[in-house]
């Protein structure tokens, strides 16, 4: 389950709960940052994977390989569909950061963070009877 060759890159997810690594063994792996458990192994390149990064919305990983290809991997099940409109707010809430108008990360002000939490709690209440991958993520991370 662990890496079998040299790690060529590593990156935390925006919310800090996952790590993605690229490896010379032609794979990338997604790890649980708290436990070190491998959550997914992304195999299919025919050369060393030189880099692996999470997308801004946290739903995909992009890899680049020595085989002169790049791939985009969906982290959510194919049945998840596109992210709901509240998902970017959820990512900001969890990371406690957002991109400003200059494209730079900035820390959320406490009142903005609390407003996002309340908005997401309303989403949780309104969708209590539904079950989707996105809602499972929301329920797991929102008190």
The first five atom37 places (N, CA, C, CB, O) and aatype in JSON, in Angstrom:
{
  "aatype": [20, 20, 20, 20, 20, 20, 20, 20, 20, 20, 20, 20, 20, 20, 20, 20, 20, 20, 20, 20, 20, 20, 20, 20, 20, 20, 20, 20, 20, 20, 20, 20, 20, 20, 20, 20, 20, 20, 20, 20, 20, 20, 20, 20, 20, 20, 20, 20, 20, 20, 20, 20, 20, 20, 20, 20, 20, 20, 20, 20, 20, 20, 20, 20, 20, 20, 20, 20, 20, 20, 20, 20, 20, 20, 20, 20, 20, 20, 20, 20, 20, 20, 20, 20, 20, 20, 20, 20, 20, 20, 20, 20, 20, 20, 20, 20, 20, 20, 20, 20, 20, 20, 20, 20, 20, 20, 20, 20, 20, 20, 20, 20, 20, 20, 20, 20, 20, 20, 20, 20, 20, 20, 20, 20, 20, 20, 20, 20, 20, 20, 20, 20, 20, 20, 20, 20, 20, 20, 20, 20, 20, 20, 20],
  "atom_mask": [
    [1, 1, 1, 1, 1],
    [1, 1, 1, 1, 1],
    [1, 1, 1, 1, 1],
    [1, 1, 1, 1, 1],
    [1, 1, 1, 1, 1],
    [1, 1, 1, 1, 1],
    [1, 1, 1, 1, 1],
    [1, 1, 1, 1, 1],
    [1, 1, 1, 1, 1],
    [1, 1, 1, 1, 1],
    [1, 1, 1, 1, 1],
    [1, 1, 1, 1, 1],
    [1, 1, 1, 1, 1],
    [1, 1, 1, 1, 1],
    [1, 1, 1, 1, 1],
    [1, 1, 1, 1, 1],
    [1, 1, 1, 1, 1],
    [1, 1, 1, 1, 1],
    [1, 1, 1, 1, 1],
    [1, 1, 1, 1, 1],
    [1, 1, 1, 1, 1],
    [1, 1, 1, 1, 1],
    [1, 1, 1, 1, 1],
    [1, 1, 1, 1, 1],
    [1, 1, 1, 1, 1],
    [1, 1, 1, 1, 1],
    [1, 1, 1, 1, 1],
    [1, 1, 1, 1, 1],
    [1, 1, 1, 1, 1],
    [1, 1, 1, 1, 1],
    [1, 1, 1, 1, 1],
    [1, 1, 1, 1, 1],
    [1, 1, 1, 1, 1],
    [1, 1, 1, 1, 1],
    [1, 1, 1, 1, 1],
    [1, 1, 1, 1, 1],
    [1, 1, 1, 1, 1],
    [1, 1, 1, 1, 1],
    [1, 1, 1, 1, 1],
    [1, 1, 1, 1, 1],
    [1, 1, 1, 1, 1],
    [1, 1, 1, 1, 1],
    [1, 1, 1, 1, 1],
    [1, 1, 1, 1, 1],
    [1, 1, 1, 1, 1],
    [1, 1, 1, 1, 1],
    [1, 1, 1, 1, 1],
    [1, 1, 1, 1, 1],
    [1, 1, 1, 1, 1],
    [1, 1, 1, 1, 1],
    [1, 1, 1, 1, 1],
    [1, 1, 1, 1, 1],
    [1, 1, 1, 1, 1],
    [1, 1, 1, 1, 1],
    [1, 1, 1, 1, 1],
    [1, 1, 1, 1, 1],
    [1, 1, 1, 1, 1],
    [1, 1, 1, 1, 1],
    [1, 1, 1, 1, 1],
    [1, 1, 1, 1, 1],
    [1, 1, 1, 1, 1],
    [1, 1, 1, 1, 1],
    [1, 1, 1, 1, 1],
    [1, 1, 1, 1, 1],
    [1, 1, 1, 1, 1],
    [1, 1, 1, 1, 1],
    [1, 1, 1, 1, 1],
    [1, 1, 1, 1, 1],
    [1, 1, 1, 1, 1],
    [1, 1, 1, 1, 1],
    [1, 1, 1, 1, 1],
    [1, 1, 1, 1, 1],
    [1, 1, 1, 1, 1],
    [1, 1, 1, 1, 1],
    [1, 1, 1, 1, 1],
    [1, 1, 1, 1, 1],
    [1, 1, 1, 1, 1],
    [1, 1, 1, 1, 1],
    [1, 1, 1, 1, 1],
    [1, 1, 1, 1, 1],
    [1, 1, 1, 1, 1],
    [1, 1, 1, 1, 1],
    [1, 1, 1, 1, 1],
    [1, 1, 1, 1, 1],
    [1, 1, 1, 1, 1],
    [1, 1, 1, 1, 1],
    [1, 1, 1, 1, 1],
    [1, 1, 1, 1, 1],
    [1, 1, 1, 1, 1],
    [1, 1, 1, 1, 1],
    [1, 1, 1, 1, 1],
    [1, 1, 1, 1, 1],
    [1, 1, 1, 1, 1],
    [1, 1, 1, 1, 1],
    [1, 1, 1, 1, 1],
    [1, 1, 1, 1, 1],
    [1, 1, 1, 1, 1],
    [1, 1, 1, 1, 1],
    [1, 1, 1, 1, 1],
    [1, 1, 1, 1, 1],
    [1, 1, 1, 1, 1],
    [1, 1, 1, 1, 1],
    [1, 1, 1, 1, 1],
    [1, 1, 1, 1, 1],
    [1, 1, 1, 1, 1],
    [1, 1, 1, 1, 1],
    [1, 1, 1, 1, 1],
    [1, 1, 1, 1, 1],
    [1, 1, 1, 1, 1],
    [1, 1, 1, 1, 1],
    [1, 1, 1, 1, 1],
    [1, 1, 1, 1, 1],
    [1, 1, 1, 1, 1],
    [1, 1, 1, 1, 1],
    [1, 1, 1, 1, 1],
    [1, 1, 1, 1, 1],
    [1, 1, 1, 1, 1],
    [1, 1, 1, 1, 1],
    [1, 1, 1, 1, 1],
    [1, 1, 1, 1, 1],
    [1, 1, 1, 1, 1],
    [1, 1, 1, 1, 1],
    [1, 1, 1, 1, 1],
    [1, 1, 1, 1, 1],
    [1, 1, 1, 1, 1],
    [1, 1, 1, 1, 1],
    [1, 1, 1, 1, 1],
    [1, 1, 1, 1, 1],
    [1, 1, 1, 1, 1],
    [1, 1, 1, 1, 1],
    [1, 1, 1, 1, 1],
    [1, 1, 1, 1, 1],
    [1, 1, 1, 1, 1],
    [1, 1, 1, 1, 1],
    [1, 1, 1, 1, 1],
    [1, 1, 1, 1, 1],
    [1, 1, 1, 1, 1],
    [1, 1, 1, 1, 1],
    [1, 1, 1, 1, 1],
    [1, 1, 1, 1, 1],
    [1, 1, 1, 1, 1],
    [1, 1, 1, 1, 1],
    [1, 1, 1, 1, 1]
  ],
  "atom_positions": [
    [[0.82, -1.2, 0.0], [0.0, 0.0, 0.0], [0.85, 1.25, 0.0], [-0.93, 0.0, 1.19], [0.45, 2.27, -0.55]],
    [[2.04, 1.2, 0.61], [2.91, 2.36, 0.68], [3.64, 2.59, -0.62], [3.91, 2.2, 1.8], [3.49, 1.83, -1.58]],
    [[4.43, 3.65, -0.65], [5.2, 3.96, -1.86], [6.27, 2.91, -2.09], [5.83, 5.35, -1.75], [6.84, 2.36, -1.15]],
    [[6.54, 2.64, -3.37], [7.51, 1.63, -3.71], [8.77, 2.22, -4.33], [6.91, 0.64, -4.66], [9.72, 1.48, -4.6]],
    [[8.82, 3.53, -4.55], [9.96, 4.17, -5.17], [10.04, 5.61, -4.68], [9.86, 4.11, -6.72], [9.28, 6.01, -3.8]],
    [[10.94, 6.37, -5.23], [11.18, 7.74, -4.78], [9.94, 8.62, -4.97], [12.36, 8.35, -5.54], [9.26, 8.54, -6.0]],
    [[9.65, 9.45, -3.98], [8.57, 10.43, -4.08], [9.12, 11.63, -4.83], [8.02, 10.85, -2.66], [10.17, 12.17, -4.47]],
    [[8.41, 12.06, -5.87], [8.87, 13.19, -6.67], [8.16, 14.49, -6.33], [8.68, 12.89, -8.13], [8.66, 15.57, -6.64]],
    [[6.99, 14.41, -5.69], [6.31, 15.61, -5.2], [5.26, 15.2, -4.17], [5.65, 16.41, -6.38], [4.8, 14.06, -4.14]],
    [[4.89, 16.16, -3.33], [3.85, 15.94, -2.32], [3.13, 17.26, -2.1], [4.45, 15.39, -0.98], [3.75, 18.32, -2.11]],
    [[1.81, 17.19, -1.89], [1.01, 18.39, -1.67], [-0.16, 18.08, -0.76], [0.51, 18.98, -3.01], [-0.82, 17.05, -0.91]],
    [[-0.41, 18.99, 0.2], [-1.61, 18.9, 1.04], [-2.81, 19.4, 0.25], [-1.44, 19.71, 2.34], [-2.68, 20.27, -0.61]],
    [[-3.99, 18.85, 0.55], [-5.24, 19.41, 0.03], [-5.46, 20.75, 0.71], [-6.45, 18.44, 0.27], [-4.85, 21.04, 1.74]],
    [[-6.33, 21.57, 0.15], [-6.58, 22.91, 0.73], [-7.08, 22.84, 2.17], [-7.6, 23.66, -0.12], [-6.78, 23.72, 2.97]],
    [[-7.83, 21.79, 2.49], [-8.35, 21.69, 3.86], [-7.39, 20.95, 4.79], [-9.69, 21.0, 3.85], [-7.68, 20.79, 5.98]],
    [[-6.27, 20.49, 4.26], [-5.25, 19.86, 5.09], [-5.55, 18.44, 5.52], [-5.05, 20.68, 6.28], [-4.81, 17.88, 6.34]],
    [[-6.6, 17.82, 5.0], [-6.97, 16.48, 5.45], [-6.38, 15.38, 4.59], [-8.47, 16.35, 5.48], [-6.36, 14.21, 5.0]],
    [[-5.9, 15.73, 3.39], [-5.34, 14.72, 2.49], [-4.0, 15.2, 1.95], [-6.32, 14.43, 1.33], [-3.71, 16.39, 1.93]],
    [[-3.2, 14.25, 1.51], [-1.93, 14.55, 0.85], [-1.92, 13.74, -0.44], [-0.68, 14.2, 1.77], [-2.35, 12.59, -0.46]],
    [[-1.42, 14.34, -1.52], [-1.22, 13.6, -2.75], [0.28, 13.57, -3.03], [-2.01, 14.25, -3.95], [0.96, 14.6, -2.93]],
    [[0.79, 12.39, -3.37], [2.2, 12.22, -3.69], [2.33, 11.67, -5.1], [2.9, 11.29, -2.67], [1.49, 10.9, -5.57]],
    [[3.41, 12.08, -5.77], [3.77, 11.52, -7.06], [5.01, 10.67, -6.83], [4.03, 12.65, -8.14], [5.81, 10.96, -5.95]],
    [[5.16, 9.62, -7.63], [6.25, 8.68, -7.38], [6.89, 8.2, -8.67], [5.76, 7.5, -6.58], [6.27, 8.16, -9.73]],
    [[8.16, 7.83, -8.54], [8.89, 7.25, -9.66], [8.36, 5.87, -10.01], [10.37, 7.17, -9.35], [8.73, 5.32, -11.05]],
    [[7.5, 5.29, -9.17], [6.94, 3.95, -9.47], [5.74, 4.02, -10.42], [6.51, 3.27, -8.17], [4.99, 3.05, -10.54]],
    [[5.56, 5.16, -11.09], [4.52, 5.38, -12.1], [3.13, 5.55, -11.51], [4.51, 4.23, -13.08], [2.13, 5.37, -12.21]],
    [[3.04, 5.89, -10.23], [1.75, 6.11, -9.58], [1.74, 7.44, -8.84], [1.42, 4.95, -8.62], [2.78, 8.05, -8.59]],
    [[0.53, 7.84, -8.5], [0.31, 8.91, -7.52], [-0.58, 8.27, -6.46], [-0.36, 10.23, -8.17], [-1.35, 7.35, -6.74]],
    [[-0.47, 8.77, -5.25], [-1.3, 8.23, -4.17], [-1.9, 9.38, -3.38], [-0.47, 7.3, -3.25], [-1.27, 10.41, -3.16]],
    [[-3.15, 9.16, -2.94], [-3.8, 10.11, -2.04], [-3.82, 9.47, -0.66], [-5.26, 10.48, -2.54], [-4.2, 8.3, -0.51]],
    [[-3.41, 10.24, 0.35], [-3.26, 9.75, 1.72], [-4.14, 10.54, 2.67], [-1.8, 9.84, 2.16], [-4.42, 11.72, 2.44]],
    [[-4.58, 9.89, 3.72], [-5.24, 10.58, 4.83], [-4.13, 11.23, 5.64], [-6.12, 9.6, 5.72], [-3.25, 10.53, 6.15]],
    [[-4.15, 12.55, 5.77], [-3.06, 13.27, 6.45], [-2.97, 12.93, 7.93], [-3.25, 14.75, 6.28], [-1.89, 12.98, 8.5]],
    [[-4.08, 12.59, 8.55], [-4.08, 12.3, 9.99], [-3.58, 10.9, 10.3], [-5.47, 12.48, 10.55], [-2.88, 10.69, 11.29]],
    [[-3.93, 9.94, 9.45], [-3.62, 8.54, 9.76], [-2.48, 7.97, 8.93], [-4.83, 7.7, 9.57], [-1.88, 6.96, 9.31]],
    [[-2.16, 8.6, 7.8], [-1.15, 8.07, 6.91], [-1.65, 6.93, 6.04], [0.03, 7.62, 7.69], [-0.86, 6.31, 5.33]],
    [[-2.95, 6.64, 6.09], [-3.54, 5.55, 5.3], [-3.67, 5.98, 3.84], [-4.92, 5.14, 5.88], [-4.07, 7.11, 3.55]],
    [[-3.34, 5.06, 2.93], [-3.53, 5.32, 1.5], [-5.03, 5.25, 1.2], [-2.73, 4.3, 0.63], [-5.67, 4.23, 1.47]],
    [[-5.58, 6.32, 0.63], [-6.99, 6.36, 0.28], [-7.23, 5.95, -1.17], [-7.55, 7.76, 0.51], [-8.28, 5.4, -1.5]],
    [[-6.24, 6.21, -2.03], [-6.38, 5.86, -3.44], [-5.0, 5.78, -4.08], [-7.26, 6.9, -4.2], [-4.1, 6.56, -3.74]],
    [[-4.83, 4.83, -4.99], [-3.62, 4.72, -5.8], [-4.03, 4.98, -7.23], [-2.92, 3.32, -5.64], [-4.9, 4.3, -7.77]],
    [[-3.4, 5.97, -7.86], [-3.72, 6.37, -9.22], [-2.64, 5.79, -10.14], [-3.81, 7.95, -9.35], [-1.53, 6.31, -10.21]],
    [[-2.97, 4.73, -10.84], [-2.03, 4.04, -11.7], [-2.5, 4.11, -13.15], [-1.86, 2.57, -11.26], [-3.7, 4.11, -13.41]],
    [[-1.57, 4.17, -14.06], [-1.91, 4.2, -15.48], [-0.86, 4.89, -16.32], [-3.23, 4.88, -15.67], [-0.84, 4.71, -17.54]],
    [[0.02, 5.66, -15.7], [1.11, 6.28, -16.45], [2.14, 5.21, -16.82], [1.77, 7.43, -15.63], [2.24, 4.18, -16.15]],
    [[2.9, 5.47, -17.88], [3.94, 4.54, -18.32], [5.33, 5.06, -18.02], [3.8, 4.26, -19.79], [6.32, 4.51, -18.52]],
    [[5.41, 6.1, -17.21], [6.69, 6.67, -16.77], [6.53, 7.19, -15.37], [7.18, 7.79, -17.73], [5.42, 7.2, -14.82]],
    [[7.62, 7.63, -14.78], [7.56, 8.19, -13.43], [6.57, 9.34, -13.39], [8.97, 8.66, -12.96], [6.5, 10.13, -14.33]],
    [[5.81, 9.42, -12.32], [4.9, 10.55, -12.13], [5.71, 11.66, -11.47], [3.62, 10.16, -11.27], [6.18, 11.5, -10.34]],
    [[5.88, 12.77, -12.17], [6.74, 13.86, -11.71], [6.04, 14.83, -10.78], [7.27, 14.61, -12.88], [6.67, 15.42, -9.9]],
    [[4.73, 14.99, -10.96], [3.99, 15.89, -10.08], [2.54, 15.45, -9.99], [4.07, 17.35, -10.58], [2.0, 14.82, -10.9]],
    [[1.92, 15.79, -8.86], [0.51, 15.52, -8.63], [-0.02, 16.64, -7.76], [0.28, 14.11, -7.95], [0.59, 16.98, -6.74]],
    [[-1.15, 17.21, -8.14], [-1.73, 18.33, -7.4], [-3.24, 18.2, -7.35], [-1.33, 19.67, -8.03], [-3.87, 17.69, -8.28]],
    [[-3.82, 18.69, -6.23], [-5.27, 18.77, -6.1], [-5.79, 19.95, -6.89], [-5.68, 18.88, -4.61], [-5.11, 20.97, -7.01]],
    [[-6.99, 19.82, -7.45], [-7.66, 20.96, -8.07], [-8.08, 21.92, -6.96], [-8.88, 20.51, -8.93], [-8.15, 21.55, -5.79]],
    [[-8.36, 23.15, -7.33], [-8.76, 24.16, -6.35], [-10.0, 23.73, -5.58], [-9.01, 25.51, -7.04], [-10.11, 23.98, -4.38]],
    [[-10.96, 23.08, -6.27], [-12.19, 22.68, -5.59], [-12.05, 21.35, -4.84], [-13.31, 22.57, -6.58], [-12.99, 20.91, -4.18]],
    [[-10.87, 20.72, -4.94], [-10.62, 19.51, -4.18], [-11.3, 18.25, -4.7], [-11.04, 19.73, -2.8], [-11.31, 17.23, -4.01]],
    [[-11.86, 18.29, -5.9], [-12.58, 17.13, -6.42], [-11.76, 16.3, -7.41], [-13.85, 17.58, -7.07], [-12.16, 15.19, -7.78]],
    [[-10.62, 16.83, -7.83], [-9.8, 16.14, -8.82], [-8.32, 16.24, -8.45], [-10.06, 16.71, -10.23], [-7.92, 17.1, -7.67]],
    [[-7.53, 15.35, -9.04], [-6.07, 15.4, -8.95], [-5.55, 15.4, -10.38], [-5.48, 14.19, -8.12], [-6.05, 14.65, -11.22]],
    [[-4.56, 16.24, -10.65], [-3.92, 16.23, -11.96], [-2.5, 15.71, -11.77], [-3.92, 17.66, -12.63], [-1.81, 16.1, -10.83]],
    [[-2.08, 14.82, -12.66], [-0.73, 14.25, -12.61], [-0.02, 14.53, -13.92], [-0.78, 12.73, -12.31], [-0.64, 14.6, -14.98]],
    [[1.3, 14.67, -13.83], [2.15, 14.82, -15.02], [3.25, 13.78, -14.91], [2.75, 16.27, -15.13], [3.81, 13.55, -13.84]],
    [[3.56, 13.14, -16.05], [4.46, 12.0, -16.03], [5.6, 12.15, -17.02], [3.7, 10.72, -16.31], [5.52, 12.92, -17.98]],
    [[6.66, 11.38, -16.77], [7.77, 11.29, -17.69], [7.39, 10.62, -19.0], [8.89, 10.55, -17.06], [8.18, 10.64, -19.95]],
    [[6.2, 10.04, -19.08], [5.74, 9.46, -20.34], [5.13, 10.51, -21.26], [4.71, 8.35, -20.05], [4.53, 10.19, -22.28]],
    [[5.31, 11.79, -20.89], [4.86, 12.95, -21.67], [3.34, 13.07, -21.71], [5.39, 12.87, -23.09], [2.78, 13.57, -22.68]],
    [[2.67, 12.6, -20.65], [1.22, 12.76, -20.56], [0.85, 13.41, -19.24], [0.5, 11.4, -20.71], [1.61, 13.37, -18.27]],
    [[-0.31, 14.0, -19.22], [-0.93, 14.5, -18.0], [-2.3, 13.86, -17.92], [-1.02, 16.08, -17.98], [-2.94, 13.61, -18.93]],
    [[-2.74, 13.6, -16.7], [-4.06, 12.99, -16.51], [-4.81, 13.74, -15.42], [-3.93, 11.49, -16.15], [-4.21, 14.28, -14.49]],
    [[-6.11, 13.76, -15.55], [-6.98, 14.33, -14.52], [-7.77, 13.17, -13.94], [-7.93, 15.46, -15.09], [-8.43, 12.43, -14.67]],
    [[-7.71, 13.04, -12.62], [-8.37, 11.95, -11.91], [-9.47, 12.53, -11.04], [-7.36, 11.13, -11.05], [-9.24, 13.49, -10.31]],
    [[-10.66, 11.97, -11.11], [-11.75, 12.39, -10.24], [-11.59, 11.7, -8.89], [-13.14, 12.07, -10.86], [-11.42, 10.49, -8.83]],
    [[-11.65, 12.47, -7.81], [-11.52, 11.9, -6.48], [-12.87, 11.42, -5.97], [-10.92, 12.92, -5.5], [-12.95, 10.49, -5.17]],
    [[-13.93, 12.04, -6.45], [-15.28, 11.65, -6.06], [-15.79, 10.58, -7.02], [-16.23, 12.87, -6.04], [-15.35, 10.53, -8.16]],
    [[-16.7, 9.74, -6.58], [-17.27, 8.73, -7.48], [-17.91, 9.39, -8.69], [-18.29, 7.87, -6.73], [-18.41, 10.52, -8.62]],
    [[-17.9, 8.67, -9.81], [-18.48, 9.21, -11.04], [-19.94, 9.6, -10.85], [-18.37, 8.2, -12.17], [-20.44, 10.5, -11.52]],
    [[-20.62, 8.93, -9.93], [-22.03, 9.23, -9.69], [-22.23, 10.53, -8.9], [-22.68, 8.09, -8.95], [-23.36, 10.98, -8.72]],
    [[-21.14, 11.12, -8.42], [-21.26, 12.34, -7.62], [-21.78, 13.51, -8.45], [-19.92, 12.71, -7.0], [-22.47, 14.39, -7.93]],
    [[-21.45, 13.52, -9.74], [-21.87, 14.62, -10.59], [-21.08, 15.88, -10.28], [-23.35, 14.89, -10.42], [-20.14, 15.85, -9.49]],
    [[-21.45, 16.99, -10.91], [-20.72, 18.24, -10.67], [-20.96, 18.73, -9.24], [-21.15, 19.33, -11.68], [-21.99, 18.43, -8.64]],
    [[-19.99, 19.48, -8.68], [-20.16, 19.98, -7.32], [-21.39, 20.88, -7.21], [-18.91, 20.73, -6.86], [-21.66, 21.66, -8.12]],
    [[-22.13, 20.79, -6.1], [-23.27, 21.68, -5.9], [-22.79, 23.11, -5.67], [-24.13, 21.21, -4.71], [-21.61, 23.35, -5.39]],
    [[-23.7, 24.06, -5.79], [-23.33, 25.47, -5.69], [-22.73, 25.84, -4.34], [-24.53, 26.34, -5.97], [-21.98, 26.81, -4.25]],
    [[-23.05, 25.11, -3.29], [-22.53, 25.43, -1.95], [-21.15, 24.84, -1.71], [-23.48, 24.93, -0.89], [-20.52, 25.17, -0.71]],
    [[-20.64, 23.98, -2.6], [-19.38, 23.28, -2.34], [-18.17, 24.22, -2.25], [-19.14, 22.26, -3.43], [-17.34, 24.01, -1.36]],
    [[-18.02, 25.25, -3.1], [-16.9, 26.19, -2.91], [-16.93, 26.88, -1.54], [-16.91, 27.24, -4.02], [-15.89, 27.12, -0.94]],
    [[-18.15, 27.21, -1.06], [-18.26, 27.79, 0.29], [-17.8, 26.79, 1.34], [-19.72, 28.23, 0.57], [-17.14, 27.17, 2.31]],
    [[-18.14, 25.53, 1.14], [-17.71, 24.49, 2.07], [-16.18, 24.4, 2.11], [-18.31, 23.13, 1.67], [-15.59, 24.3, 3.18]],
    [[-15.54, 24.43, 0.93], [-14.08, 24.37, 0.89], [-13.45, 25.55, 1.62], [-13.59, 24.32, -0.55], [-12.46, 25.39, 2.33]],
    [[-14.01, 26.73, 1.44], [-13.52, 27.91, 2.17], [-13.71, 27.75, 3.66], [-14.23, 29.19, 1.68], [-12.83, 28.08, 4.45]],
    [[-14.87, 27.24, 4.05], [-15.17, 27.04, 5.47], [-14.15, 26.09, 6.11], [-16.59, 26.49, 5.65], [-13.61, 26.39, 7.17]],
    [[-13.9, 24.95, 5.46], [-12.99, 23.96, 6.02], [-11.56, 24.49, 6.05], [-13.06, 22.66, 5.22], [-10.86, 24.33, 7.05]],
    [[-11.12, 25.11, 4.97], [-9.75, 25.61, 4.89], [-9.56, 26.91, 5.66], [-9.35, 25.81, 3.44], [-8.43, 27.29, 5.97]],
    [[-10.67, 27.59, 5.97], [-10.66, 28.9, 6.62], [-9.88, 29.92, 5.79], [-10.05, 28.79, 8.02], [-9.32, 30.88, 6.33]],
    [[-9.86, 29.69, 4.48], [-9.17, 30.59, 3.56], [-9.99, 30.69, 2.27], [-7.72, 30.1, 3.26], [-10.85, 29.86, 1.99]],
    [[-9.7, 31.73, 1.51], [-10.3, 31.87, 0.19], [-9.35, 32.64, -0.7], [-11.68, 32.59, 0.27], [-8.39, 33.26, -0.23]],
    [[-9.62, 32.59, -2.01], [-8.83, 33.37, -2.96], [-9.42, 34.78, -3.02], [-8.81, 32.71, -4.37], [-10.63, 34.94, -3.16]],
    [[-8.56, 35.78, -2.9], [-9.05, 37.15, -3.03], [-9.11, 37.53, -4.5], [-8.14, 38.14, -2.24], [-8.83, 36.7, -5.37]],
    [[-9.46, 38.77, -4.79], [-9.64, 39.2, -6.18], [-8.32, 39.21, -6.95], [-10.27, 40.58, -6.22], [-8.33, 39.24, -8.18]],
    [[-7.18, 39.18, -6.25], [-5.87, 39.11, -6.9], [-5.41, 37.67, -7.1], [-4.83, 39.87, -6.08], [-4.31, 37.43, -7.6]],
    [[-6.26, 36.7, -6.71], [-5.91, 35.3, -6.86], [-4.98, 34.78, -5.78], [-5.3, 35.09, -8.17], [-4.39, 33.71, -5.93]],
    [[-4.84, 35.54, -4.68], [-3.98, 35.12, -3.58], [-4.84, 34.58, -2.44], [-3.1, 36.29, -3.09], [-5.97, 35.03, -2.23]],
    [[-4.29, 33.61, -1.7], [-5.01, 33.07, -0.54], [-5.01, 34.07, 0.59], [-4.38, 31.75, -0.08], [-4.0, 34.71, 0.89]],
    [[-6.16, 34.21, 1.22], [-6.26, 35.05, 2.41], [-7.1, 34.33, 3.45], [-6.86, 36.43, 2.07], [-7.99, 33.55, 3.13]],
    [[-6.79, 34.61, 4.71], [-7.53, 33.99, 5.81], [-8.89, 34.64, 5.94], [-6.74, 34.11, 7.13], [-9.02, 35.86, 5.83]],
    [[-9.91, 33.84, 6.19], [-11.26, 34.37, 6.38], [-11.35, 35.12, 7.71], [-12.3, 33.25, 6.33], [-10.77, 34.7, 8.71]],
    [[-12.07, 36.19, 7.71], [-12.37, 36.9, 8.95], [-13.34, 36.03, 9.75], [-12.99, 38.34, 8.67], [-14.15, 35.32, 9.16]],
    [[-13.28, 36.08, 11.09], [-14.16, 35.22, 11.9], [-15.64, 35.37, 11.57], [-13.94, 35.53, 13.35], [-16.37, 34.38, 11.57]],
    [[-16.11, 36.59, 11.31], [-17.53, 36.77, 11.01], [-17.91, 36.15, 9.66], [-17.89, 38.26, 11.02], [-19.03, 35.66, 9.51]],
    [[-17.0, 36.18, 8.69], [-17.25, 35.55, 7.4], [-17.3, 34.03, 7.58], [-16.16, 35.95, 6.36], [-18.17, 33.37, 7.02]],
    [[-16.36, 33.48, 8.36], [-16.32, 32.05, 8.61], [-17.6, 31.6, 9.31], [-15.09, 31.69, 9.46], [-18.17, 30.57, 8.94]],
    [[-18.06, 32.35, 10.31], [-19.29, 31.99, 11.02], [-20.51, 32.06, 10.1], [-19.49, 32.91, 12.23], [-21.42, 31.24, 10.21]],
    [[-20.53, 33.05, 9.19], [-21.63, 33.16, 8.24], [-21.65, 31.96, 7.29], [-21.52, 34.48, 7.44], [-22.71, 31.43, 6.97]],
    [[-20.46, 31.53, 6.85], [-20.39, 30.34, 6.0], [-20.88, 29.11, 6.75], [-18.96, 30.13, 5.5], [-21.6, 28.28, 6.19]],
    [[-20.48, 28.98, 8.01], [-20.92, 27.84, 8.81], [-22.44, 27.8, 8.91], [-20.29, 27.89, 10.21], [-23.04, 26.73, 8.77]],
    [[-23.06, 28.94, 9.15], [-24.52, 28.99, 9.27], [-25.18, 28.65, 7.93], [-24.97, 30.37, 9.75], [-26.17, 27.93, 7.89]],
    [[-24.63, 29.17, 6.84], [-25.17, 28.88, 5.51], [-25.08, 27.37, 5.23], [-24.39, 29.67, 4.41], [-26.03, 26.78, 4.7]],
    [[-23.96, 26.75, 5.58], [-23.78, 25.32, 5.35], [-24.65, 24.49, 6.28], [-22.33, 24.94, 5.53], [-25.11, 23.41, 5.88]],
    [[-24.89, 24.95, 7.49], [-25.81, 24.25, 8.39], [-27.23, 24.25, 7.81], [-25.81, 24.9, 9.79], [-27.96, 23.28, 7.95]],
    [[-27.59, 25.35, 7.17], [-28.91, 25.42, 6.53], [-28.99, 24.41, 5.38], [-29.19, 26.86, 6.02], [-30.01, 23.75, 5.21]],
    [[-27.91, 24.3, 4.59], [-27.86, 23.3, 3.53], [-28.03, 21.91, 4.13], [-26.53, 23.4, 2.72], [-28.76, 21.07, 3.61]],
    [[-27.33, 21.67, 5.23], [-27.41, 20.36, 5.9], [-28.83, 20.06, 6.36], [-26.44, 20.31, 7.09], [-29.33, 18.95, 6.17]],
    [[-29.5, 21.06, 6.98], [-30.88, 20.87, 7.43], [-31.82, 20.63, 6.25], [-31.35, 22.09, 8.24], [-32.69, 19.76, 6.31]],
    [[-31.65, 21.41, 5.19], [-32.54, 21.32, 4.03], [-32.37, 20.02, 3.26], [-32.31, 22.49, 3.11], [-33.27, 19.61, 2.52]],
    [[-31.23, 19.37, 3.41], [-30.96, 18.14, 2.64], [-30.85, 16.92, 3.55], [-29.68, 18.3, 1.83], [-30.24, 15.93, 3.16]],
    [[-31.42, 16.99, 4.73], [-31.28, 15.91, 5.72], [-31.75, 14.55, 5.18], [-32.08, 16.26, 6.97], [-31.22, 13.52, 5.58]],
    [[-32.72, 14.56, 4.28], [-33.26, 13.29, 3.78], [-32.5, 12.77, 2.56], [-34.73, 13.46, 3.43], [-32.79, 11.67, 2.08]],
    [[-31.55, 13.54, 2.05], [-30.82, 13.15, 0.84], [-29.48, 12.53, 1.2], [-30.62, 14.35, -0.08], [-28.95, 12.77, 2.28]],
    [[-28.94, 11.73, 0.28], [-27.64, 11.13, 0.49], [-26.86, 11.17, -0.82], [-27.76, 9.67, 1.01], [-27.18, 10.45, -1.76]],
    [[-25.84, 12.03, -0.88], [-24.94, 12.1, -2.04], [-23.51, 12.15, -1.5], [-25.26, 13.37, -2.94], [-23.31, 12.41, -0.31]],
    [[-22.52, 11.89, -2.35], [-21.13, 11.99, -1.87], [-20.8, 13.36, -1.31], [-20.16, 11.67, -3.01], [-20.08, 13.47, -0.31]],
    [[-21.32, 14.42, -1.93], [-21.04, 15.77, -1.44], [-21.67, 15.99, -0.06], [-21.56, 16.82, -2.43], [-21.05, 16.58, 0.82]],
    [[-22.89, 15.53, 0.11], [-23.55, 15.71, 1.41], [-22.88, 14.87, 2.49], [-25.04, 15.33, 1.3], [-22.82, 15.29, 3.65]],
    [[-22.37, 13.7, 2.13], [-21.63, 12.9, 3.12], [-20.38, 13.65, 3.58], [-21.25, 11.52, 2.53], [-20.03, 13.62, 4.76]],
    [[-19.7, 14.32, 2.64], [-18.53, 15.12, 3.0], [-18.94, 16.26, 3.92], [-17.83, 15.68, 1.72], [-18.3, 16.51, 4.94]],
    [[-20.02, 16.95, 3.57], [-20.51, 18.06, 4.38], [-20.84, 17.59, 5.79], [-21.75, 18.71, 3.73], [-20.43, 18.21, 6.77]],
    [[-21.57, 16.51, 5.89], [-21.98, 16.01, 7.21], [-20.79, 15.57, 8.07], [-22.95, 14.85, 7.05], [-20.81, 15.7, 9.29]],
    [[-19.77, 15.05, 7.41], [-18.58, 14.58, 8.14], [-17.78, 15.77, 8.72], [-17.68, 13.74, 7.21], [-17.13, 15.62, 9.76]],
    [[-17.82, 16.91, 8.06], [-16.96, 18.04, 8.46], [-17.68, 19.21, 9.11], [-16.24, 18.54, 7.27], [-17.03, 20.15, 9.57]],
    [[-19.0, 19.16, 9.17], [-19.74, 20.28, 9.74], [-20.41, 19.85, 11.05], [-20.79, 20.81, 8.74], [-21.23, 18.94, 11.05]],
    [[-20.06, 20.51, 12.14], [-20.69, 20.14, 13.43], [-22.17, 20.47, 13.49], [-19.98, 20.85, 14.58], [-22.82, 20.22, 14.5]]
  ]
}
